[in-house]
Amino acid sequence: MRQPMNRMQRHFPLILLTLAAGAIYPVVYLRQSFEGPILEHFALSLAQLNELYSLLGVIFIASYLPSGWLADRYSVKHLIVTSLFATGLLSIGFMFASHNWQLTLIYGAWGVSTGLTFWAALIKAVGLLAPKQQEGRYYAFLEGGRGLVEALLATMALGLFALVSHYTDLTKMAPLQTVIGLYASALILMTFVTAYYLPSDPKSELLERTSATGLLTALGILARNRSLWLATFCVLTGYQFLWATYSFAGFLQSEWSLTATTAATIALAKLWTRPLGAFGAGWLARSTPALASVLSYLMVSAAILLIVFSLFPRSATPLTLAFLAMSIGLLAYGVRGIYWATLSTCDIADAHKGLAIGCVSLIAFTPDIYLPILNTVLLEMWPGRAGHVAYFGFIAGAGLLGGAAARRLA
């Protein structure tokens, strides 16, 4: 059974977990802000960089289920600390990599250190901290907080990159190397902070129960849990909204002839809705009874606005388009902030929560595989707006079904 904890014993570890989550992924997805410098520094083609991220995605998909099993078998604190340290060391190697085979090894190892040993451990740790009926607030804080951490680190990285680029003759390091060094330093720092300050989780009882039950028996128990299937569908359809937002910049440029700078500015403004959406959804879903209803309303609202956005007239002003894009982003990040809390409605034993998270992730994050393919196929079949309307319509339709599934969880 869980030991009773006071507010400080819950909130301080939650802050540490949020900082860890915000520090570990930006270096892995450095291309979001520094794709051009990466291609130039490592002399890569765009196809070669895409191959590295394809490798990363395959390892993520393959690691979700065993990640959950590990989170049930071993201390989540030890898994998180190990992940931070390994990712930091790999980032140092990334700073000085000079051959493609080295990059392949690093990206493959990143898939292990940020997927296999980290992901399920993080989600389970937050779930174990949250009091009953308040899981939505805790997961929303994690999502919103890590968004803030990533934004702050990105701001520092961009400033450092600009500074070193300006004074390139005074330093022996390339600008990109200093940026990678910043992220590596943050990871190593968080390794020691987390190792020293994050409380150890009581695992003895959970280890005994997991070992005695057996993996196949545990999977059978989870497979018979109807609520878990509904929660999985909610996460899958909610995650697809994020993929829709990834296409906003290109859609705005092609259909409204906005400049790349204007479209990128709107997309950047949308990113800053992440903490607002997550914190807001967490505040609305302050208790488990309200959670499913809030999630349902957010998903239905996001689906309706996405359809409106895809059909909006070409006479719309950039300000109106920015408002629509930011509104959808606000709702999408709100959905993301609380969809993991649906596990609290599924009556899952603590000893099986890690495995449940792995199972849900294995299914719910498959949009990483099929949505890029679907996007390409639809735009080739119906070039221009028709293809975008079909793509956004598919995601919106699935979102409406996800909203209905969330209502069933209520």
C-alpha positions in Angstrom: 0.0 0.0 0.0 1.1 3.6 -0.6 2.5 5.4 2.4 0.6 8.6 3.3 2.5 11.8 2.2 2.0 15.4 3.0 1.8 18.2 0.4 5.5 18.9 0.4 6.4 15.3 0.1 4.3 15.2 -3.1 5.0 18.6 -4.6 8.8 18.7 -4.3 9.3 15.3 -6.1 6.8 16.4 -8.8 8.9 19.5 -9.5 12.0 17.4 -9.8 10.4 15.0 -12.2 9.1 17.9 -14.2 12.6 19.4 -14.4 14.0 16.0 -15.4 11.4 15.5 -18.2 12.0 19.1 -19.5 15.8 18.5 -19.6 16.0 15.1 -21.2 14.2 15.4 -24.6 15.3 18.8 -26.1 18.7 17.5 -27.0 17.2 14.4 -28.7 14.9 16.6 -30.8 17.4 19.4 -31.4 16.4 19.5 -35.0 13.2 21.4 -34.1 15.3 24.6 -33.6 18.6 23.7 -35.1 18.0 21.5 -38.1 20.0 23.7 -40.5 23.1 23.9 -38.2 22.9 20.1 -37.6 23.0 19.4 -41.3 25.8 21.8 -41.8 27.9 20.8 -38.8 27.7 17.0 -39.3 27.7 17.3 -43.2 24.4 15.4 -43.4 21.7 15.4 -46.0 18.0 15.8 -44.9 17.4 12.2 -45.9 20.2 11.0 -43.6 18.9 13.1 -40.7 15.4 11.6 -41.3 16.9 8.1 -41.2 18.4 8.9 -37.7 15.0 10.0 -36.4 13.3 7.0 -38.1 15.7 4.8 -36.1 14.8 6.7 -32.9 11.1 6.2 -33.6 11.5 2.4 -34.2 13.4 2.0 -30.9 10.7 4.0 -29.1 7.9 1.8 -30.4 9.9 -1.3 -29.6 10.7 -0.1 -26.1 7.3 1.0 -24.8 6.2 -2.4 -23.5 9.5 -3.4 -21.9 9.7 0.1 -20.5 6.5 -0.5 -18.5 7.8 -3.9 -17.4 11.0 -2.3 -16.1 9.1 0.4 -14.2 7.2 -2.4 -12.3 10.4 -4.4 -11.6 12.8 -1.7 -10.6 12.9 1.5 -8.7 11.6 4.4 -10.8 14.1 6.7 -9.2 17.0 4.5 -10.2 15.7 4.2 -13.8 15.2 8.0 -14.1 18.6 8.8 -12.7 20.3 6.3 -15.0 18.4 7.7 -18.0 19.5 11.3 -17.2 23.1 10.3 -16.8 23.2 8.1 -19.9 21.5 10.8 -22.0 24.0 13.4 -20.7 27.0 11.3 -21.5 25.6 10.5 -25.0 25.1 14.2 -25.5 28.7 14.9 -24.8 29.6 12.2 -27.4 27.2 14.0 -29.8 29.2 17.2 -29.3 32.3 15.6 -30.7 30.9 13.1 -33.1 32.4 13.3 -36.6 31.2 10.2 -38.4 27.8 8.9 -39.5 28.2 5.6 -37.7 28.8 7.5 -34.5 25.6 9.4 -34.9 23.7 6.2 -35.6 25.0 4.7 -32.3 24.2 7.9 -30.4 20.6 8.1 -31.7 20.0 4.4 -31.1 21.3 4.7 -27.6 19.2 7.8 -27.0 16.2 5.7 -27.9 17.1 3.4 -25.1 18.0 6.0 -22.5 14.9 8.3 -23.1 12.4 5.5 -24.0 13.2 2.1 -22.5 14.5 3.3 -19.1 12.7 6.7 -18.7 9.3 7.0 -20.2 7.1 4.6 -18.2 9.2 5.2 -15.1 8.4 9.0 -15.3 4.6 8.5 -15.9 4.3 5.9 -13.2 6.3 8.0 -10.7 3.9 10.9 -11.2 0.9 8.6 -10.8 2.3 7.2 -7.6 2.8 10.8 -6.2 -0.7 12.0 -7.1 -3.4 11.7 -4.4 -6.5 9.8 -5.5 -9.0 12.0 -7.4 -6.2 14.5 -8.3 -4.2 12.7 -11.0 -5.3 15.2 -13.6 -3.7 18.1 -11.8 -0.4 16.3 -11.4 -0.1 15.1 -15.0 -1.1 18.6 -16.2 1.6 20.1 -14.0 4.1 17.7 -15.5 3.1 18.6 -19.1 2.9 22.3 -18.5 6.0 22.5 -16.4 8.2 20.5 -18.9 6.9 22.8 -21.6 8.2 25.8 -19.6 11.5 24.1 -19.0 12.0 23.3 -22.6 11.0 26.8 -23.7 13.5 28.4 -21.2 16.3 26.0 -22.3 15.5 26.7 -26.0 15.7 30.5 -25.3 19.1 30.1 -23.6 20.3 27.8 -26.4 19.3 30.3 -29.1 21.0 33.1 -27.3 24.1 31.1 -26.8 24.1 30.1 -30.5 23.8 33.7 -31.6 26.5 34.8 -29.2 29.1 32.2 -30.2 28.2 32.7 -33.9 29.0 36.4 -33.5 32.3 35.7 -31.8 33.3 32.6 -33.7 36.9 33.7 -34.0 37.3 33.8 -30.2 36.2 30.2 -29.5 37.5 26.9 -30.5 34.1 25.3 -30.5 31.4 25.5 -33.2 28.2 27.3 -32.2 26.2 24.0 -32.4 28.7 22.3 -30.0 28.1 25.0 -27.4 24.3 24.4 -27.6 24.7 20.7 -27.2 27.1 21.3 -24.3 24.4 23.5 -22.6 21.9 20.6 -22.9 24.4 18.0 -21.8 25.3 20.2 -18.7 21.7 20.5 -17.8 21.3 16.7 -17.9 24.4 16.0 -15.8 23.2 18.6 -13.3 19.7 17.1 -13.1 21.3 13.6 -12.7 23.0 14.7 -9.4 20.0 16.8 -8.2 17.6 13.9 -8.9 19.9 11.3 -7.4 20.3 13.3 -4.2 16.9 14.9 -3.7 14.3 12.6 -5.4 12.9 10.2 -2.7 13.3 6.5 -3.2 10.1 4.7 -4.0 9.0 1.7 -1.9 9.3 -1.2 -4.3 9.7 -4.4 -2.2 6.0 -5.2 -2.1 5.5 -4.3 -5.8 8.5 -6.4 -6.8 7.0 -9.4 -5.0 3.6 -9.0 -6.5 4.9 -8.4 -10.0 7.2 -11.4 -9.8 4.5 -13.7 -8.4 1.8 -12.6 -10.9 4.0 -13.1 -13.9 4.2 -11.1 -17.1 1.7 -13.1 -19.1 -0.8 -13.1 -16.3 -0.4 -9.4 -15.8 -1.0 -8.8 -19.5 -4.1 -10.9 -19.4 -5.5 -8.9 -16.5 -4.8 -5.6 -18.4 -6.3 -7.0 -21.6 -9.6 -7.7 -19.8 -9.8 -4.2 -18.4 -12.4 -2.5 -20.6 -11.7 1.0 -19.1 -8.0 0.6 -20.1 -9.0 0.2 -23.7 -11.1 3.3 -23.6 -8.3 5.2 -21.9 -5.9 4.0 -24.6 -8.2 5.2 -27.4 -8.4 8.6 -25.6 -4.6 8.9 -25.5 -4.3 7.8 -29.2 -6.9 10.3 -30.5 -5.7 13.1 -28.2 -2.1 12.6 -29.4 -3.2 12.9 -33.0 -4.2 16.5 -32.3 -0.6 17.3 -31.7 0.3 15.9 -35.1 -2.3 18.2 -36.7 -0.5 21.2 -35.2 2.8 20.1 -36.7 1.3 20.8 -40.2 0.0 24.3 -39.4 3.1 26.3 -40.6 3.1 24.5 -44.0 -0.7 24.8 -44.3 -0.6 28.5 -43.6 2.1 29.1 -46.2 0.6 27.1 -49.0 -3.1 28.1 -48.6 -2.8 31.7 -47.4 0.5 32.6 -49.0 2.0 33.7 -45.7 5.7 34.2 -45.6 7.9 31.6 -43.9 8.6 34.1 -41.1 5.0 34.9 -40.5 4.0 31.2 -40.5 6.9 30.3 -38.2 5.9 33.1 -35.8 2.3 31.8 -35.6 3.7 28.3 -35.0 6.0 29.6 -32.3 3.1 31.5 -30.6 1.2 28.2 -30.7 4.0 26.5 -28.8 3.6 28.9 -25.9 0.1 27.8 -25.4 1.5 24.5 -24.1 1.9 25.4 -20.5 -1.3 27.5 -20.5 -3.3 24.6 -22.0 -1.9 22.0 -19.7 -2.2 24.0 -16.5 -5.7 25.1 -17.4 -6.9 21.6 -18.1 -5.4 20.5 -14.8 -7.2 23.2 -13.0 -10.5 22.3 -14.6 -10.0 18.5 -14.0 -9.3 19.0 -10.3 -10.9 15.7 -9.4 -11.3 12.3 -11.1 -15.1 12.6 -11.6 -14.5 15.8 -13.5 -11.5 14.5 -15.5 -13.4 12.5 -18.1 -15.9 15.2 -18.8 -13.2 17.9 -19.1 -11.2 15.7 -21.5 -14.3 15.0 -23.6 -15.2 18.7 -23.9 -11.6 19.6 -24.8 -11.4 16.9 -27.5 -14.7 17.8 -29.1 -13.9 21.5 -29.0 -10.4 20.8 -30.6 -12.0 18.7 -33.3 -14.6 21.4 -34.2 -12.0 24.2 -34.3 -9.7 22.0 -36.4 -12.5 21.5 -39.0 -13.2 25.3 -39.0 -9.5 26.1 -39.4 -9.2 23.7 -42.4 -12.2 25.3 -44.1 -11.5 28.9 -43.2 -11.8 31.4 -46.2 -8.6 32.6 -47.9 -9.6 36.2 -47.1 -8.8 35.6 -43.4 -6.2 37.9 -41.9 -3.0 36.5 -40.3 -4.2 37.7 -36.9 -7.4 35.7 -37.2 -5.4 32.6 -38.4 -3.0 33.0 -35.5 -6.0 33.2 -33.1 -7.4 29.9 -34.5 -4.0 28.1 -34.5 -3.3 29.2 -30.9 -6.8 28.2 -29.8 -6.4 24.7 -31.3 -2.9 24.5 -29.7 -4.4 25.5 -26.3 -7.0 22.7 -26.5 -4.5 20.1 -27.9 -2.0 20.8 -25.1 -4.8 20.7 -22.6 -5.8 17.3 -23.8 -2.2 16.1 -23.7 -1.9 17.5 -20.1 -4.6 15.3 -18.7 -5.0 12.2 -20.9 -2.6 10.1 -18.9 -4.8 10.7 -15.8 -7.5 8.6 -17.4 -5.5 5.6 -16.1 -6.8 6.6 -12.6 -10.3 5.6 -13.8 -9.2 2.1 -14.8 -8.7 0.5 -11.4 -5.1 -0.7 -12.1 -3.0 -2.1 -9.2 0.2 -0.2 -8.5 2.2 -3.3 -9.3 0.9 -3.3 -12.9 0.8 0.5 -13.6 4.2 0.5 -15.4 3.1 -2.4 -17.6 -0.2 -0.6 -18.3 1.6 2.6 -19.3 3.8 0.5 -21.7 0.8 -1.1 -23.3 -1.1 2.1 -23.7 2.0 3.8 -25.2 2.6 1.0 -27.6 -0.8 1.5 -29.2 -1.4 5.2 -28.5 1.8 6.5 -30.1 1.5 4.6 -33.3 0.4 7.9 -35.0 4.2 8.5 -35.1 4.2 5.8 -37.8 1.0 6.1 -39.8 0.1 9.8 -39.7 3.2 11.0 -41.7 2.4 8.3 -44.3 -1.3 9.3 -44.3 -0.4 12.9 -44.7 1.8 12.2 -47.7 -0.8 9.9 -49.4 -3.7 12.4 -49.0 -1.7 15.4 -50.3 -0.6 13.3 -53.3 -4.1 12.2 -54.0 -5.6 15.7 -53.4 -2.9 18.4 -53.7 -3.5 21.7 -51.9 -6.4 22.5 -49.6 -8.4 19.3 -50.3 -5.6 17.1 -49.0 -5.2 19.2 -45.9 -8.9 19.2 -45.3 -9.0 15.4 -45.6 -6.0 15.1 -43.2 -7.4 17.4 -40.6 -10.8 15.9 -41.1 -9.5 12.4 -40.3 -7.9 13.7 -37.1 -10.9 15.7 -36.1 -13.2 12.7 -36.7 -11.1 10.5 -34.6 -11.0 13.2 -31.9 -14.8 13.3 -31.8 -14.8 9.5 -31.2 -12.1 10.0 -28.6 -14.4 12.5 -26.9 -17.2 10.0 -26.8 -14.8 7.4 -25.3 -13.9 9.9 -22.6 -17.6 10.3 -21.8 -17.9 6.5 -21.4 -15.0 6.6 -18.9 -17.1 9.1 -16.8 
